[in-house]
Amino acid sequence: MTIKTFQTLSDLAACVGQEVAVSDWITITQEQVNQFAEATGDHQWIHVDVEKAKKGPFGAPIAHGFLTLSLLPRFFETSVAVVESRMGVNYGLNRVRFMSPVPVGSRLRARMKLLSSDAIDNNGQQMTWEVSIELEGAAKPACVAESVARRYP
């Protein structure tokens, strides 16, 4: 695993307009899908009924779109670090699209491009990222999202 490390928030902010990091691949398991269903109450059969899903439109159970989206913090945590940053918080999402179903057993990774970085209170930075979550072997990403986060020194 390679983490792109920056000393300061300013060092990271200098990367606006660039792809900053690409995460490692992670495999989506049925256990993750089932745990997500329990946590959210979304027990739709295309996610949790393996036998029925095999006969369904995707030929297998698929991950919830919001499960795919919820991996954003993991992708960032394992790909980008700022030494002189004590914390970061999610601030929101500007746009999210689920473009390809994610079959259980498939692998995902994220490409993270820094779109903007603006100074905020307490010497922080509000950063907007374009995150493309790639589905291994698929022509289209599983998900593309604009993620807004705040980081503080």
C-alpha positions in Angstrom: 0.0 0.0 0.0 1.4 3.4 -1.0 0.2 6.4 0.9 0.8 9.8 -0.7 2.1 11.9 2.2 2.2 15.6 2.5 3.8 17.6 5.2 1.2 20.4 5.4 -2.3 21.2 4.2 -0.7 23.9 2.0 1.5 21.2 0.3 -1.7 19.2 -0.5 -3.5 22.4 -1.6 -0.8 22.9 -4.2 -2.1 19.8 -6.0 -5.4 21.4 -7.1 -6.2 20.2 -10.6 -4.2 17.0 -10.2 -4.9 13.4 -9.5 -3.4 13.1 -6.1 -3.7 9.4 -5.3 -5.0 6.0 -6.4 -6.0 3.6 -3.7 -5.3 -0.1 -3.5 -7.9 -2.5 -4.7 -10.4 -3.8 -2.1 -12.7 -6.8 -2.5 -16.4 -6.5 -1.7 -17.7 -9.5 0.3 -21.1 -10.8 1.0 -20.4 -10.3 4.7 -19.9 -6.6 4.1 -23.1 -6.3 2.1 -25.0 -8.2 4.8 -23.6 -6.0 7.6 -24.4 -2.9 5.6 -28.0 -4.2 5.2 -28.2 -4.7 8.9 -26.8 -1.2 9.7 -29.1 0.6 7.2 -32.2 -1.6 7.1 -31.9 -2.0 3.3 -32.5 -5.7 2.9 -33.4 -5.6 -0.8 -33.0 -9.1 -2.3 -30.6 -8.0 -5.0 -28.1 -7.5 -2.1 -28.8 -10.1 0.5 -30.6 -13.1 -1.1 -27.7 -14.8 -2.8 -29.8 -17.5 -4.6 -32.5 -15.2 -5.8 -29.9 -12.6 -6.9 -28.1 -15.2 -9.0 -31.4 -15.4 -11.1 -31.8 -11.6 -11.0 -30.8 -8.9 -13.5 -27.2 -8.8 -12.4 -26.5 -12.6 -12.1 -25.2 -12.2 -8.6 -25.8 -10.2 -5.4 -24.6 -6.6 -5.7 -23.3 -4.1 -3.2 -25.6 -1.3 -2.2 -24.7 1.9 -4.0 -24.4 3.6 -0.6 -22.1 0.9 0.6 -19.8 1.7 -2.3 -20.1 5.4 -1.5 -19.4 4.7 2.2 -15.9 3.4 1.3 -14.7 7.0 0.6 -13.2 7.5 4.0 -11.3 4.1 3.7 -10.0 5.1 0.3 -8.7 8.4 1.6 -7.3 7.0 4.8 -5.3 4.4 3.0 -4.1 6.7 0.2 -3.5 10.3 1.4 -1.9 11.6 4.6 -1.0 15.0 5.9 1.6 15.0 8.6 0.6 18.3 10.1 -3.2 17.7 10.1 -4.8 16.5 13.3 -8.2 15.8 11.9 -10.5 15.8 8.9 -14.3 15.8 8.7 -16.7 15.0 5.9 -18.5 18.2 4.9 -20.8 16.8 2.2 -21.2 15.7 -1.4 -21.9 17.9 -4.4 -22.7 15.2 -6.9 -22.9 11.4 -6.8 -23.6 9.0 -9.6 -23.8 5.2 -9.4 -22.7 4.1 -12.9 -22.1 0.3 -12.7 -23.4 -2.4 -10.3 -20.8 -3.9 -8.0 -21.2 -7.7 -7.8 -20.1 -9.3 -4.6 -16.6 -10.6 -5.0 -15.5 -7.8 -7.3 -12.7 -5.3 -6.6 -12.9 -1.6 -6.3 -10.3 1.2 -6.1 -10.5 5.0 -6.1 -8.8 7.7 -8.1 -8.8 11.0 -6.2 -8.4 14.3 -8.0 -8.2 17.5 -5.9 -10.6 20.0 -7.6 -10.3 22.9 -5.1 -8.9 23.8 -1.7 -10.0 26.9 0.1 -9.0 28.4 3.4 -11.5 28.1 6.2 -11.6 29.0 9.9 -9.0 27.7 12.4 -6.4 27.5 9.7 -8.2 24.7 8.0 -8.8 23.9 4.3 -12.0 22.9 2.6 -11.2 20.5 -0.1 -13.4 19.3 -3.0 -12.3 16.0 -4.5 -13.5 14.2 -7.6 -13.4 10.5 -6.6 -13.9 7.9 -9.3 -14.4 4.5 -7.8 -13.3 2.0 -10.4 -14.7 -1.5 -10.7 -12.0 -3.9 -11.9 -12.6 -5.0 -15.5 -15.6 -2.6 -16.1 -15.7 0.0 -18.8 -17.4 2.5 -16.5 -16.7 3.4 -12.8 -18.9 2.0 -10.2 -19.4 5.5 -8.7 -18.2 9.0 -9.3 -18.6 11.5 -6.5 -17.6 15.0 -5.6 -16.6 14.8 -2.0 -16.1 17.8 0.2 -14.0 17.5 3.3 -12.5 19.9 5.8 -9.0 19.3 7.3 -7.4 21.1 10.2 -3.8 21.4 11.3 
